Amino acid sequence: MWSLWSLLLFEALLPVVVVSVQVLSKVGDSELLVAECPPGFQVREAIWRSLWPSEELLATFFRGSLETLYHSRFLGRVQLYDNLSLELGPLKPGDSGNFSVLMVDTRGQTWTQTLYLKVYDAVPKPEVQVFTAAAEETQPLNTCQVFLSCWAPNISDITYSWRREGTVDFNGEVHSHFSNGQVLSVSLGLGDKDVAFTCIASNPVSWDMTTVTPWESCHHEAASGKASYKDVLLVVVPITLFLILAGLFGAWHHGLCSGKKKDACTDGVLPETENALV
């Protein structure tokens, strides 16, 4: 135990050279925090600590012996190697934080390396929705304006980008981006029926993508084997109007016969009945 206090005392009283390093990883992976020191620095003692969100001792090197301390939040998930590098894993979302290794050489000089470990969630497969814009009078015939919305749920520090399959970029196309690239607006024509667009969702350590063919959702074009809404209206509207008119006429005729002119309606029927009997 004296070795730990002596190392901490060295850090408090003696001049310390500090080097900071940023390390990026993702949930479920193991990450090696590499201990680096200047040339000719012969390490005699070393101590690894977690500085944030809480200060904890993780591992020590003293008198040629490696020791891992198992009372920290990394219980069973930490290992110290002969080169004094520390491996953590499998990583959890709450493992992000600052770590430091304090090393003392055979001459009593100290060297401290601070590492910031940032643990990201792995990016899931993004969801893409296709929305069609209402056709305008100025819009050319046989074209479709669509909005592609891409979203990766429950993920932070994520960026979105779009790719048209089979081409390098969008040069020559009518398109625009909204919401930091999360929404893509593009104009399609008859020649774009088979054109596919891919949304790529990524963070600094992982990525995933989803591909869609937006023409299938265009309001003026029938999807495979399905009629468009205009074709449906051409059939449904006339039939609906006919049924409404027939219902109104029936109601009017029924009211006419059940009112003051009931006898007239009856008279109109009886002669036909008498003639049929004769």
Salt bridges, closest charged atoms under 4 A:
GLU11 OE1 - ARG49 NH2 2.62
ASP29 OD2 - LYS26 NZ 2.99
GLU55 OE2 - ARG49 NH1 2.69
GLU56 OE1 - ARG73 NE 3.55
ASP95 OD1 - ARG73 NH1 3.73
ASP95 OD2 - ARG77 NH1 2.74
ASP105 OD2 - ARG107 NE 3.55
GLU165 OE2 - ARG163 NE 3.10
GLU173 OE2 - ARG164 NH1 2.83
ASP192 OD1 - ARG164 NH2 3.67
GLU221 OE2 - LYS193 NZ 3.51
